[in-house]
Amino acid sequence: FIDIYLLNYSPAYKSGSSLNSYPNIILITIDATRADHLSLYGYHLNTTPNLNKLAEHSVVFDNAIAPGPDTQTSMASVLTGRYQYHHNTTLRNPVINEKELFISEILKGKGYVTTGMISAVYIKSKYGAAQGFMEYKDRLDFFEYTQTYNKFSMKRLLDYVPGMRTFIFRTDGERKAEEITKDAFRFLEKNSNNKFFLWMHYIEPHHPYNRGLQYRGMFSNERITLYDVWKTNKDIQLATVYRPTPSYAIERYIPIPNSTIEMAKALYDAEIYSVDSNIGRLIGKLDQLGLKDKTMIIITADHGEEFYDHGGFMHHTLFNEN
C-alpha cells in the first residue's frame, strides 16, 4: 500500500522568491521522431495538428540535428549542452558521468522546482539522468524489479525466489503518453504557484510501434490487427541484423515487402499523433491553470527513425532520417 501511494504521489515544493519575473520551463522530448513525418515540417499526412497550432506562436527550428542516433547519447547532450566527445555517453557506455553539469542542476540552484517524468529505460535514474531533479518519476511499470519504496523493497525477497524476477516482475517497462500527461497534470495542479522546470519524455513513437491504437485508422485504410503489428515487427527485426563485430555492423538492403514498410509507417504515424494529442491536452491544462503565458515550452526529439530509406530500420545510423 505504501508502494502504491508513492507511485501516485506528487509532492508540492516551494520555489525561490527571487524568480517572480522568470518563466516556467517545460522540456518535452519525443523519442524516435523524425522531422519529415511531422505535418509541421510538411509531411503529407496530418500527424501533428497541435504542434502546428503551437508553432504559429513559436520559434520553429528548420535545421535541428540530433547529437546522436540513440537516446543515451542524444539526451546526455540535451541535458548538459555538450557534444558526445565531451560527455562520452554512448549506447555501450550509457551511464552519464556524474561530474557533468545538467540544466536541471543549474535551474535548481537558481531556485526552480525541478521535476522529470520519463517513459524510456535508458534515461532512468540508474543511468545518471536524474541529476538536479528534486523529483524524478522513472518507475516504468508497477511490476518492476526495483520498487519505488527501496527501504523495504520487494527486491530483497525476490532475490531468493527462483524465476520470480524473470516471469512476474519485469526489470524495466515503458509508460504510455497518457500516463506521463496524467502525472504532469498532477504536478502542475500542485505547483502552479511555483517556478518550475518540468521535463517530460514520451516513448512513443519508438519501435515496436505498439501504441496509438485508437488513431491507426487515420493513417491506414486497412484494419490493423495485433497480428499485423507482430508480423510487421518480425519482418523489421529480420531485416535489421546485428552482427557480433566491434563496430556493430548492420547488414542492410535485405529484401522486404513494400507492404511491411508502409504498415510500419502507418503504425509510426499513429504514435506521433498520439503524442501530439497529449501535447494538446497539456497546453489546454496550462491555459486552464493560467500558466500558458508564463511558461516556455521547448519540444524536440532525441533522434529520428529509418523506414528502409537506406536499406534498414530503427535508428542506429547517421543518415538524415535519424
SULSULRA-V141460 format. One record per pair of residues at least 12 apart in sequence whose ideal C-beta (glycine too) atoms are under 10 Angstrom apart, sorted by the first residue. I is the first residue (numbers start at 1). J is the second residue. If there is no record, write none. Layout:
BEGIN
i: {I:I}
j: {J:J}
END
This chain:
BEGIN
i: {2:2:2:2:2:3:3:3:3:3:3:3:3:4:4:4:5:5:6:6:6:6:7:7:7:7:7:7:7:8:8:8:9:9:9:9:10:10:10:10:10:10:10:10:10:10:10:10:10:11:11:11:11:11:11:11:12:12:12:12:12:12:12:12:13:13:13:13:13:13:13:13:13:13:13:14:14:14:14:14:15:15:15:15:15:15:15:15:15:15:15:15:15:16:16:16:16:16:16:16:16:17:17:18:18:18:19:19:19:19:19:19:19:19:20:21:22:22:22:22:22:22:22:23:23:23:23:23:23:23:24:24:24:24:24:24:24:24:24:24:24:24:24:24:24:24:24:25:25:25:25:25:25:25:25:25:25:25:25:25:25:26:26:26:26:26:26:26:26:26:26:26:26:26:26:26:26:26:27:27:27:27:27:27:27:27:27:27:27:27:27:27:27:28:28:28:28:28:28:28:28:28:28:28:28:28:28:28:28:29:29:29:29:29:29:29:29:29:29:29:29:29:29:29:29:29:29:30:30:30:30:30:30:30:30:30:30:30:30:30:30:30:30:30:30:30:30:31:31:31:31:31:31:31:31:31:31:31:31:31:31:31:31:31:31:31:31:31:31:31:32:32:32:32:32:32:32:32:32:32:32:32:32:32:32:32:32:32:32:32:32:32:32:33:33:33:33:33:33:33:33:33:33:33:33:33:33:33:33:33:33:34:34:34:34:34:34:34:34:34:34:34:34:34:34:34:35:35:35:35:35:35:35:35:35:35:35:36:36:36:36:37:37:37:37:37:37:37:37:37:38:38:38:38:38:38:38:39:39:39:39:39:39:40:40:40:40:40:40:40:40:41:41:41:43:43:45:45:45:45:45:45:45:46:46:46:46:46:47:47:47:47:47:47:47:47:47:47:47:47:47:48:48:48:48:48:48:48:48:48:49:49:49:49:50:50:50:50:50:50:50:50:50:50:50:51:51:51:51:51:51:51:52:53:53:53:53:54:54:54:54:54:54:55:58:58:58:58:59:60:61:64:64:65:66:66:66:66:66:66:66:66:66:67:67:67:67:67:67:67:67:68:68:68:68:68:68:68:68:68:68:68:69:69:69:69:69:69:69:69:69:69:69:69:69:69:70:70:70:70:70:70:70:70:70:70:70:71:71:71:71:71:71:71:71:71:71:71:71:71:71:71:72:72:72:72:72:72:72:72:72:72:72:72:72:72:72:72:72:73:73:73:73:73:73:73:73:73:73:74:74:74:74:74:74:75:75:75:75:75:75:75:75:75:75:75:75:76:76:76:76:76:76:76:76:76:76:76:76:76:76:76:77:77:78:78:78:78:78:78:78:78:79:79:79:79:79:79:79:79:79:79:79:79:79:79:80:80:80:80:80:80:80:80:81:81:81:81:81:82:82:86:87:87:87:88:89:89:89:89:91:91:91:92:94:94:94:94:94:94:94:94:95:95:95:95:95:96:96:96:96:96:96:97:97:98:98:99:100:100:101:101:102:102:102:102:102:102:102:103:103:103:103:104:104:104:104:104:104:104:104:104:104:105:105:105:106:106:107:107:107:107:107:108:108:108:108:108:109:110:110:111:111:112:112:112:112:112:112:112:113:113:113:113:113:113:113:113:113:113:113:114:114:114:114:114:114:114:114:114:114:114:115:115:115:115:115:115:115:115:115:115:115:115:115:115:115:116:116:116:116:116:116:116:116:116:116:116:116:116:116:116:117:117:117:117:117:117:117:117:117:117:117:117:117:117:117:117:117:117:117:118:118:118:118:118:118:118:118:118:118:118:118:118:118:118:119:119:119:119:119:119:119:119:119:119:119:119:119:119:119:119:119:120:120:120:120:120:120:120:120:120:120:121:121:121:121:121:121:121:122:122:123:123:123:123:123:123:124:124:124:124:124:124:124:125:125:125:125:126:126:126:129:129:132:133:133:133:134:134:135:135:135:135:136:137:137:137:137:137:137:137:138:138:138:139:139:139:140:140:140:140:140:140:140:140:141:141:141:141:141:141:141:142:142:142:143:143:143:143:144:144:144:144:144:145:145:145:145:145:145:145:145:145:145:145:146:146:146:146:147:154:155:173:174:174:174:174:174:175:175:175:176:176:176:176:176:176:176:177:177:177:177:177:177:177:177:177:177:177:177:177:177:177:178:178:178:178:178:179:180:180:180:180:180:180:180:180:181:181:181:181:181:181:181:181:181:181:182:182:183:183:184:184:184:184:184:184:184:185:185:185:185:185:187:188:188:188:188:188:188:188:189:189:189:191:191:192:192:192:192:192:192:192:193:193:195:195:196:196:197:198:198:198:199:200:200:200:200:201:202:202:202:202:202:202:202:202:203:203:204:204:204:204:204:204:204:204:204:205:205:205:205:205:205:205:205:205:205:205:206:206:206:206:206:206:206:207:207:207:207:207:207:207:207:207:207:207:207:208:208:208:208:208:208:208:208:208:208:209:209:209:209:209:209:209:209:209:209:209:209:209:209:210:210:210:210:210:210:211:211:211:211:211:212:212:212:212:212:212:212:212:212:212:213:213:213:213:213:213:214:214:214:214:215:215:215:215:215:215:215:215:215:215:216:216:216:216:216:216:216:216:216:216:217:217:218:218:218:218:219:219:219:219:219:219:219:219:219:219:220:220:220:220:220:220:220:221:222:222:222:222:224:224:224:224:228:228:228:228:228:229:229:229:231:231:232:232:232:232:232:232:232:232:232:232:233:233:233:233:233:234:235:235:235:235:235:235:235:235:235:236:236:236:236:236:236:236:236:236:236:237:237:238:238:238:239:239:239:239:239:239:239:239:239:239:239:239:239:240:240:240:240:240:240:240:240:240:240:241:241:242:248:250:250:250:250:250:250:250:251:251:252:252:252:252:252:252:252:253:253:253:253:254:254:254:256:256:256:256:258:260:260:260:261:261:261:261:262:264:264:264:264:265:265:265:268:268:272:275:276:279:279:282:283:283:302:303:303:303:303:304:304:304:304:304:305:305:306:306:306:306:307:308:309:309:310}
j: {147:148:149:151:152:139:142:147:148:149:152:153:154:142:148:149:148:149:139:147:148:149:137:139:142:144:147:148:149:182:183:186:135:137:148:186:115:117:135:137:183:184:185:186:187:188:189:190:191:113:115:134:135:187:190:191:113:187:189:190:191:192:193:194:112:113:114:115:134:135:187:190:191:194:196:111:113:191:193:194:107:108:110:111:112:113:114:191:193:194:195:196:197:108:109:110:111:112:113:194:195:111:195:110:111:195:107:110:111:112:113:194:195:196:195:195:107:110:111:112:195:294:296:195:291:293:294:295:296:297:112:113:188:191:192:194:195:196:197:198:286:291:292:294:295:296:297:103:104:107:112:114:195:196:197:198:199:295:296:297:298:184:188:196:197:198:199:200:279:282:283:286:291:295:296:297:298:299:78:79:103:104:116:197:198:199:200:201:296:297:298:299:300:180:184:198:199:200:201:202:275:278:279:282:297:298:299:300:301:71:74:75:78:79:118:119:120:123:199:200:201:202:298:299:300:301:302:48:51:177:200:201:202:203:204:205:206:271:272:275:276:278:279:299:300:301:302:71:74:75:118:119:120:122:123:174:201:202:203:204:205:206:207:271:275:301:302:303:305:315:69:70:71:120:202:203:204:205:206:207:209:268:271:272:301:302:303:304:305:306:314:315:322:47:48:66:202:204:205:206:268:271:272:275:299:300:301:302:303:304:305:66:205:268:272:301:303:304:305:306:307:309:315:320:321:322:61:62:63:64:65:66:300:301:304:320:321:304:309:320:321:205:265:268:269:272:304:305:307:321:51:52:55:269:272:276:301:51:52:269:272:273:276:52:53:54:55:58:60:276:299:55:60:62:269:272:218:219:265:266:269:272:273:218:219:269:273:276:205:215:218:219:268:269:270:271:272:273:274:275:276:269:272:273:275:276:277:279:280:299:273:276:277:280:273:275:276:277:278:279:280:281:282:283:284:272:275:276:279:280:283:299:276:276:279:280:283:276:279:280:283:297:299:299:296:297:298:299:298:299:300:300:301:320:78:300:301:302:303:304:315:318:322:81:82:83:84:87:89:302:303:83:84:89:90:91:302:303:315:316:318:322:91:302:303:304:305:306:314:315:316:317:318:319:321:322:89:90:91:94:122:302:303:314:315:316:322:89:91:94:120:121:122:123:127:129:201:203:206:302:303:315:84:87:89:90:91:92:93:94:95:96:120:122:123:127:128:129:302:87:88:89:90:91:93:94:122:302:303:89:300:301:302:303:315:89:96:118:120:122:123:127:129:199:201:302:303:88:89:90:94:95:96:97:100:102:122:123:127:128:129:302:89:302:102:103:123:199:298:300:301:302:96:100:101:102:103:104:105:116:123:128:129:131:132:199:96:97:100:101:102:103:105:131:100:101:102:103:106:100:101:100:99:100:128:100:122:127:128:129:122:248:316:248:121:122:123:124:126:127:128:129:122:126:127:128:129:123:127:128:129:130:131:128:131:128:131:131:128:131:131:132:114:128:129:130:131:132:133:131:132:197:199:116:129:130:131:132:133:134:136:197:199:131:132:133:132:197:132:133:195:196:197:131:132:133:134:197:132:195:197:194:195:132:134:194:195:196:197:198:133:134:135:187:190:191:194:195:196:197:198:130:131:132:133:134:135:136:196:197:198:199:133:134:135:136:137:183:184:187:188:191:196:197:198:199:200:129:130:131:132:133:134:135:136:137:138:197:198:199:200:201:133:135:136:137:138:175:179:180:181:182:183:184:186:187:198:199:200:201:202:130:133:136:137:138:139:140:174:175:180:199:200:201:202:203:137:138:140:173:174:175:176:177:179:180:183:200:201:202:203:204:206:138:140:172:174:175:201:202:203:206:302:138:140:171:172:173:174:203:172:302:136:138:199:201:203:302:136:138:139:140:144:146:172:137:138:139:146:138:146:172:199:201:197:197:198:199:196:197:183:187:191:198:199:175:179:180:183:184:187:200:172:175:201:172:173:175:170:171:172:173:174:175:179:203:169:170:171:172:173:174:175:169:170:173:168:169:170:173:169:170:171:172:173:158:159:164:165:166:168:169:170:171:172:173:158:169:171:172:169:169:169:203:203:204:206:210:211:201:202:203:202:203:204:211:212:274:278:200:202:203:204:205:211:212:271:274:275:276:277:278:279:281:211:274:277:278:281:278:200:201:202:203:204:275:278:282:200:202:275:277:278:279:280:281:282:285:278:281:198:200:198:200:278:281:282:285:286:281:282:285:288:289:200:282:285:286:288:289:291:295:285:288:289:289:291:285:286:288:289:290:291:294:289:291:294:295:291:295:296:282:295:297:298:278:279:282:299:302:271:272:274:275:276:278:279:301:271:275:268:270:271:272:273:274:275:276:278:267:268:269:270:271:272:273:274:275:301:305:268:271:302:303:305:314:315:233:236:237:240:264:267:268:271:305:313:314:315:229:230:232:233:234:236:237:264:267:314:229:232:233:236:263:264:265:266:267:268:269:270:271:305:226:229:230:233:267:271:267:270:271:274:275:267:268:269:270:271:272:273:274:275:277:226:229:267:270:271:274:270:273:274:277:266:267:269:270:271:272:273:274:276:277:228:229:263:266:267:269:270:271:273:274:266:270:266:269:270:273:262:265:266:267:268:269:270:271:272:273:262:263:265:266:267:269:270:266:259:262:263:266:263:266:267:270:259:260:263:266:267:263:264:267:260:263:257:259:260:261:262:263:264:265:266:267:260:263:264:267:313:260:254:256:257:259:260:261:263:264:313:256:260:261:263:264:307:308:312:313:314:313:314:254:256:260:251:252:253:254:255:256:260:261:308:311:312:313:314:252:254:256:306:308:311:312:313:314:316:254:312:316:316:310:311:312:313:314:316:317:311:312:306:308:310:311:312:313:317:308:310:311:312:308:311:312:308:311:312:313:308:307:308:313:307:308:309:313:307:305:307:308:313:305:307:308:305:307:305:299:299:297:299:297:295:297:315:315:316:321:322:317:319:320:321:322:321:322:319:320:321:322:321:321:321:322:322}
END
